[in-house]
Amino acid sequence: MIAVILAGGFGTRLKEKTKNIPKPMLKIGGLPILERQINLLKKYGVKEIIILTHYLSEVIEKYFKDGGGFGVKISYFKEKEPLGTAGGFKEIENKLRDDFLIIYGDTMLNIDLSRLIAFHKKNNGLATLVLHPTDHPYDSDLVEIDKNQRIIAFHPKPHFKNQYFRNLVNTAVYAMSPKILRYIEKGVKADFGKNIFPKIFKKEALYGYRTAEYIRDVGTPARLLEVNRDYKSGKTERLNIKNKRAAIFIDRDGTINRHVDQLCKFEDFHLLKETAEAVGRINDSEFLAIAITNQPIVAMGLCSIEKLGQIHNKMETLLGKKEAKLDGIYFCPHHPDYGEKCNCRKPEIGLVKMAEKDFNIDLEKSYFIGDSWRDILCGKNAGLTTIGVRTGRGCRGINIKPDYFAKDLLAAVNLIINKKHGIK
């Protein structure tokens, strides 16, 4: 597989920093972003690279030459006029005979490309878009996927009041089939996210590859500073999925939102006042924030999977308005009284194990926060440290005692983040 890096942008938001060098040549930890990307590609066996250039292209070509000094083979295509993120691909059509990767040149990333490539090949779609949740979905273009991770909708900004969408954004990292070139017109400026994908997803199979790994653009001075800090601290490396991460698993009803018996209408869903701050604190740490919830209302016929999805979309939207995000939401729709036995209904640990596999979670260093005996027993069964909260059911009248108690989700998160009361 070859890779194409888009490195032609002007970097206008970075002002003086890109006056004499193109944005992809800005340094992270002493090396240009573009070199960091090339090193990542080489690490995963992608050694043939095409760089699309425009602004100050000679700086890039002089630095990398043919790539031999970096252990790869590099060729270039300089656009005479900027053609957007997609337009230039028609000009190199003859070089794209097999599936290829695309990376935007202003993106610092450290992801397991072998997993992305395997996902793309398994699904055999026209394109795979790398997706992740963001702490600002309210001003982002959002992508919707189904249970098979096929893309079923694009929701461009602005989003209006009372519109609730899943919090997944396009990171501008793609794996593609060359067949996508049939949808790109030669010499016409076009953008994959705005012009190509939204027009073809209904007739072509596009998939979303969700990851919590490190992907950040450096489009503004503040983001450039943040990425440099993350690199210096080692965060960019630690968030690669090859490294186990700790998670904070959170029950939904009574812990994240106000408890309502058999909540089946999204109008009845309301976050507890401390929830967004609590989830934001998790986001600022390197813990994953993952919701784990029993939803037997589906088995009872009170709520469809689609309506449950709307409730979860509202949850993600309300969190996003407060700059907080969940890395994953896992639910059990079953109930044994309705003939559906499973290993995912708490206190069983099936949902925890699913998340463990998806995110490579270190369960020994992870936590479960909830308001009922099912939450606490689930956490103990999975080998997690457990914290019971006094909201919702309040862990009242239970024989299964949590390792710790806290008044609410924020207090529980603070116990973990601040490492108080013996929590390590």
C-alpha positions in Angstrom: 0.0 0.0 0.0 1.2 3.5 -0.8 0.4 6.8 1.0 -0.5 10.2 -0.3 0.3 13.2 2.0 -1.5 16.5 1.3 1.1 19.2 1.9 0.0 22.1 -0.2 -1.9 24.3 2.2 -1.0 28.0 3.0 -1.4 27.8 6.8 -2.9 31.2 6.9 -4.1 30.8 10.5 -0.5 30.4 11.6 0.5 33.7 10.2 4.2 34.4 10.8 5.0 30.8 11.5 4.3 29.8 7.9 5.7 32.9 6.2 8.9 31.1 5.0 8.0 27.4 5.4 4.9 25.4 4.6 2.7 24.2 7.4 3.8 20.5 7.2 7.4 21.6 7.9 6.5 23.1 11.3 8.4 21.2 13.9 7.1 18.9 16.6 9.7 17.8 19.1 12.5 19.1 16.8 11.3 17.4 13.6 8.9 18.5 10.9 5.4 17.2 11.1 5.9 15.7 7.7 8.9 13.8 8.8 7.0 12.4 11.8 4.3 11.2 9.4 6.9 9.6 7.1 8.5 7.8 10.0 5.1 6.5 11.1 4.3 5.2 7.6 7.7 3.5 7.4 7.2 1.9 10.8 4.1 0.1 9.5 5.7 -0.9 6.2 4.3 1.9 4.0 7.5 3.0 2.1 6.1 4.5 -1.1 4.8 8.0 -0.6 3.4 10.7 -2.9 3.4 14.2 -1.6 1.0 16.7 -3.1 2.4 20.2 -2.8 1.7 23.8 -3.7 2.8 26.5 -1.3 6.6 26.7 -0.9 6.9 23.2 -2.4 10.6 23.6 -2.9 11.2 23.6 0.8 9.7 20.2 1.1 11.4 18.8 -1.9 14.8 20.1 -0.9 14.5 18.6 2.6 13.2 15.1 1.7 14.5 14.7 -1.9 13.6 11.2 -3.2 13.2 9.9 0.4 16.2 7.7 0.2 17.8 9.3 3.3 14.6 8.5 5.2 14.3 4.9 4.1 11.3 5.5 1.8 10.6 6.3 -1.8 9.1 9.8 -2.3 7.6 11.4 -5.4 5.9 14.7 -5.8 3.1 16.4 -7.6 2.9 20.2 -7.4 -0.6 21.7 -8.1 -0.4 24.8 -10.3 -3.6 26.0 -8.6 -5.0 24.7 -5.3 -7.5 21.9 -6.0 -8.7 21.2 -2.5 -8.2 17.9 -0.7 -9.5 15.8 -3.5 -9.0 17.6 -6.8 -5.3 16.8 -7.2 -5.8 13.1 -7.0 -7.1 13.0 -10.6 -3.7 14.3 -11.7 -1.9 11.3 -10.2 -4.5 8.7 -11.2 -2.0 6.6 -13.0 0.0 6.1 -9.8 -3.0 4.9 -7.8 -3.6 1.4 -9.1 -4.1 -0.2 -5.6 -5.6 0.9 -2.3 -3.8 3.8 -0.7 -3.7 5.8 2.5 -4.3 9.6 2.7 -2.9 11.9 5.5 -3.3 15.6 5.7 0.1 17.3 6.1 -0.9 19.4 9.1 -1.9 16.4 11.2 0.2 14.9 14.0 -0.8 11.3 14.5 0.4 8.1 16.2 -2.0 5.4 15.3 -1.6 1.7 14.5 -1.8 1.8 10.7 -1.8 -2.0 10.5 -5.1 -2.2 12.3 -6.6 0.5 10.0 -5.4 -1.2 6.9 -6.7 -4.6 8.1 -10.1 -3.0 8.9 -10.3 -1.4 5.4 -9.4 -4.7 3.6 -11.9 -6.7 5.7 -14.8 -4.4 4.8 -13.7 -4.0 1.2 -15.3 -0.6 1.0 -14.6 2.3 -1.4 -13.1 4.3 1.5 -12.5 4.0 5.2 -12.6 7.3 7.3 -10.8 7.4 10.6 -13.2 8.8 13.1 -13.1 9.9 16.8 -15.2 11.9 19.2 -14.4 15.5 19.8 -14.9 18.0 22.7 -16.5 20.5 20.3 -19.1 18.5 18.2 -21.3 21.6 18.1 -19.0 23.3 15.5 -17.8 20.1 13.8 -18.9 18.2 10.7 -20.2 14.9 12.2 -20.4 11.4 10.7 -23.0 8.7 11.6 -22.3 5.0 11.4 -24.4 1.9 11.8 -23.7 -1.2 14.0 -21.5 -2.5 11.2 -19.5 0.8 11.1 -20.8 1.6 7.7 -21.4 5.3 7.2 -25.0 6.2 6.9 -25.1 10.0 7.2 -23.0 13.2 7.2 -24.2 16.1 9.4 -22.3 19.3 8.4 -22.2 22.2 10.7 -24.0 24.4 11.8 -26.1 22.2 14.0 -29.3 23.7 15.2 -30.9 23.7 18.6 -32.5 20.4 19.5 -30.5 18.5 16.9 -28.8 15.6 18.4 -26.1 13.6 16.6 -23.5 11.0 17.5 -20.2 12.6 18.4 -17.9 11.3 15.6 -15.8 13.5 13.5 -13.7 12.9 10.4 -10.0 13.1 11.3 -8.8 13.5 7.7 -7.0 10.1 7.7 -8.3 7.7 5.1 -7.8 4.4 3.4 -9.2 4.3 -0.1 -9.8 2.2 -3.2 -8.6 3.8 -6.4 -12.2 3.3 -7.6 -13.0 6.5 -5.8 -11.2 8.5 -8.5 -14.2 8.0 -10.8 -16.0 10.5 -8.6 -13.3 13.2 -8.9 -13.4 15.6 -11.9 -10.1 16.6 -13.4 -9.1 20.2 -12.8 -12.1 20.8 -10.5 -11.5 22.0 -7.0 -13.1 19.5 -4.5 -12.9 18.4 -0.9 -13.4 14.8 0.2 -15.3 15.7 3.4 -17.6 18.3 1.8 -18.0 17.4 -1.9 -17.1 13.7 -2.4 -18.1 11.6 0.6 -21.6 13.2 1.1 -22.5 12.6 -2.5 -21.5 8.9 -2.7 -22.1 7.3 0.7 -25.6 6.1 -0.3 -24.5 4.2 -3.3 -21.0 3.2 -2.3 -19.8 1.5 0.9 -17.9 3.9 3.1 -16.8 2.8 6.6 -15.8 4.5 9.8 -12.8 3.3 11.7 -13.2 4.6 15.3 -10.1 5.1 17.4 -9.1 6.9 20.6 -5.4 7.2 19.4 -3.5 10.4 19.0 -4.7 12.5 16.0 -4.4 16.3 16.2 -4.1 19.0 13.6 -1.8 22.0 14.1 -3.9 24.5 12.2 -3.7 27.2 14.8 -0.9 28.5 17.1 -2.7 27.1 20.2 -3.0 23.7 18.6 0.6 23.7 17.6 1.7 24.5 21.1 -0.6 21.8 22.5 0.8 19.1 20.2 4.3 20.0 21.1 3.5 19.7 24.8 1.8 16.3 24.1 4.9 15.1 22.2 7.3 16.3 24.9 5.2 14.5 27.6 5.1 11.3 25.7 1.3 11.4 25.3 1.4 11.0 21.5 3.2 7.7 22.0 1.2 6.4 25.0 -2.1 6.8 23.2 -1.2 4.4 20.4 -3.5 1.4 20.8 -0.5 -1.0 21.0 -0.1 0.4 24.6 -2.7 -0.6 27.2 -4.8 2.2 28.6 -6.8 2.5 31.8 -10.5 3.4 31.6 -13.2 4.7 33.8 -16.4 2.8 33.1 -19.5 4.8 34.0 -23.1 3.6 34.5 -25.7 5.7 32.7 -29.0 6.1 34.5 -28.6 7.7 37.9 -24.9 8.2 37.4 -24.6 10.2 34.2 -28.2 11.4 33.9 -31.2 11.8 36.2 -32.7 8.4 37.0 -36.1 7.9 35.3 -37.8 4.5 35.5 -37.7 2.9 32.1 -36.4 6.0 30.3 -37.5 5.6 26.7 -38.0 9.2 25.5 -35.1 11.4 24.7 -37.1 14.3 26.1 -36.8 12.7 29.5 -33.0 12.5 29.3 -31.2 15.1 31.4 -27.6 15.2 32.5 -26.9 15.5 36.2 -25.4 18.9 36.8 -21.9 17.6 37.6 -21.6 15.1 34.8 -20.0 17.2 32.0 -17.4 18.5 34.4 -16.6 15.0 35.5 -16.3 13.6 32.0 -14.2 16.6 31.1 -11.8 15.8 33.9 -11.5 12.2 32.5 -10.8 13.7 29.1 -8.1 15.9 30.4 -6.4 12.8 31.9 -5.3 9.8 29.9 -8.2 7.6 31.1 -10.8 6.5 28.6 -14.4 7.5 29.4 -16.7 4.7 28.6 -20.4 4.4 29.4 -21.8 0.9 30.2 -25.5 0.6 30.5 -28.3 -2.0 30.7 -31.2 -1.0 28.5 -33.9 -3.8 28.9 -36.5 -1.3 27.6 -35.5 -2.6 24.1 -36.4 -6.2 25.1 -39.6 -5.0 26.7 -40.7 -3.3 23.5 -40.7 0.1 25.1 -38.0 1.5 22.9 -36.4 0.6 19.6 -32.7 0.5 19.0 -33.1 3.6 16.8 -34.8 5.6 19.6 -32.2 4.4 22.1 -29.6 5.8 19.7 -31.4 9.1 19.7 -31.1 9.2 23.5 -27.4 8.5 23.3 -27.0 11.1 20.6 -28.6 13.6 23.0 -26.2 12.5 25.8 -23.2 13.1 23.5 -24.5 16.4 22.2 -25.2 17.8 25.7 -21.7 16.7 26.9 -20.2 18.2 23.8 -21.8 21.6 24.5 -19.8 21.5 27.7 -16.6 20.4 25.9 -16.7 16.8 27.2 -16.9 13.5 25.3 -17.3 9.8 25.8 -14.8 7.5 24.1 -17.4 4.7 23.9 -21.0 3.8 24.7 -21.9 0.1 25.2 -25.4 -1.1 26.0 -27.2 -4.4 26.7 -30.7 -4.5 25.1 -31.6 -7.8 26.6 -33.7 -9.0 29.6 -33.9 -12.7 30.8 -37.6 -12.4 31.6 -38.2 -11.8 27.9 -36.3 -14.9 26.8 -33.0 -13.2 26.0 -30.1 -14.6 28.0 -26.7 -13.0 27.4 -23.3 -12.3 28.8 -23.6 -8.5 28.4 -26.3 -7.6 31.0 -24.7 -6.2 34.1 -23.5 -7.8 36.4 -22.1 -9.9 33.6 -19.0 -8.4 32.1 -19.6 -8.9 28.4 -19.7 -5.1 27.7 -16.6 -4.5 29.7 -14.8 -7.2 27.7 -16.0 -5.7 24.4 -14.5 -2.3 25.4 -11.3 -4.0 26.6 -10.9 -5.5 23.1 -11.8 -2.4 21.2 -9.5 -0.1 23.1 -6.8 -2.4 24.5 -7.8 -1.5 28.1 -5.8 -2.4 31.2 -8.6 -3.7 33.5 -6.3 -3.9 36.5 -5.8 -0.1 36.4 -9.4 0.7 35.5 -12.5 1.7 37.5 -16.3 1.3 37.5 -18.5 4.1 38.8 -22.2 3.3 39.3 -25.3 3.7 41.6 -26.5 0.1 41.8 -25.4 -3.4 43.0 -25.3 -4.5 39.3 -22.7 -1.8 38.5 -20.6 -2.7 41.6 -20.7 -6.4 41.0 -20.0 -6.0 37.3 -16.9 -4.0 38.2 -15.8 -6.5 40.8 -16.4 -9.4 38.4 -14.2 -7.7 35.8 -11.4 -7.0 38.3 -12.0 -3.2 38.4 -11.8 -0.8 41.4 -15.4 0.2 42.1 -16.9 3.4 43.3 -20.5 3.7 44.3 -22.3 7.1 44.0 -25.1 8.5 46.1 -27.1 9.8 43.1 -29.8 7.8 41.4 -30.3 4.5 43.3 -27.5 5.7 45.6 -26.2 2.1 46.1 -28.9 1.8 48.8 -29.7 -1.5 50.4 -27.0 -3.4 48.6 -25.0 -6.3 50.0 -22.2 -5.9 47.4 -20.2 -3.0 48.8 -18.0 -0.9 46.4 -14.4 -0.2 47.2 -15.2 3.4 47.8 -18.2 5.7 48.0 -18.6 9.2 46.5 -21.5 11.7 46.5 -21.7 11.9 42.7 -19.8 11.3 39.5 -17.6 14.3 39.8 -16.5 13.4 43.3 -15.8 9.8 42.2 -13.7 11.0 39.3 -11.8 13.4 41.6 -11.0 10.4 43.9 -9.4 8.7 40.9 -7.6 11.6 39.3 -6.4 13.0 42.6 -5.4 9.5 43.8 -7.1 10.1 47.2 -8.2 7.5 49.8 -5.6 5.0 48.7 -6.7 4.7 45.1 -3.7 4.1 42.8 
